[in-house]
Amino acid sequence: MRRIICTALLSIGALLAESAAGLKWTAPAGWTSQGSAPFRVVTWKVQDAECIVYFFGEGQGGSVQANLDRWQGQFSQNGKSADAKITKRTVHGVAMTTIDLAGTWTATGGQVKEGQGPLPNYRMVATVAEGPKGNLFIRFIGPQKTVTTELPKYEQLLSTFQRE
């Protein structure tokens, strides 16, 4: 009985909204939270990919365009910079800019471990959500097949963003 109650409480907790930068959101069902870390509000394990919400503080983390440029510089296709699909939208009054990239991930920090080379067949969909207390950076990255399969849940996540 205790196990059932604990499991139920954990499930309810996963459905509760999280918040930072004056924004709140709700994680998609089935995404496993790995908790928080410095600058990471939350990290979800999504099969062999991960989705991270970053908040560096009010006025920190760079402009929307600086982040789009940096993220695009982390992907290549056939020895050239990867093509990027950029979309802008407003969700519940929150301005969002999203970049979608696929190819070889050449970033040298974060998920890439020291000594690990470029990772081919990767995809990243990353969004800057402009909150009243600063920008949130939502980065979904992993093998292209996984990110493509889970993309509807990423879109579901974005659709829950709203001001606190």
NORJOBEL-V343316 format. One record per backbone hydrogen bond with DSSP energy under -0.5 kcal/mol. NH is the residue of the N-H (numbers start at 1). CO is the residue of the C=O. If there is no record, write none. Layout:
NH&CO / NH&CO
This chain:
5&1 / 6&2 / 7&3 / 8&4 / 9&5 / 10&6 / 11&7 / 12&8 / 13&9 / 14&10 / 15&11 / 15&12 / 16&12 / 16&13 / 18&25 / 20&23 / 23&20 / 24&162 / 25&18 / 31&28 / 32&45 / 33&31 / 34&43 / 37&40 / 40&37 / 41&39 / 41&53 / 42&53 / 43&35 / 44&51 / 45&32 / 46&44 / 46&49 / 49&46 / 50&141 / 51&44 / 52&139 / 53&42 / 54&52 / 54&137 / 55&39 / 60&57 / 67&63 / 68&64 / 69&65 / 70&66 / 71&67 / 72&68 / 73&69 / 74&71 / 75&72 / 76&104 / 77&80 / 80&77 / 82&75 / 85&100 / 86&84 / 87&98 / 89&96 / 91&94 / 92&90 / 94&91 / 95&93 / 95&130 / 96&89 / 97&128 / 98&87 / 99&126 / 100&85 / 101&124 / 102&83 / 103&122 / 104&76 / 105&103 / 105&119 / 106&74 / 106&104 / 107&74 / 112&109 / 116&113 / 119&105 / 120&118 / 122&103 / 123&142 / 124&101 / 125&140 / 126&99 / 127&138 / 128&97 / 129&127 / 129&136 / 130&95 / 130&128 / 131&129 / 131&134 / 133&21 / 134&131 / 136&129 / 137&54 / 138&127 / 138&136 / 139&52 / 139&137 / 140&125 / 140&138 / 141&50 / 141&139 / 142&123 / 144&121 / 147&143 / 148&144 / 149&145 / 150&146 / 151&147 / 151&148 / 153&150 / 154&150 / 155&151 / 156&152 / 157&153 / 158&154 / 159&155 / 160&156 / 160&157 / 161&158 / 162&24 / 163&92 / 164&22
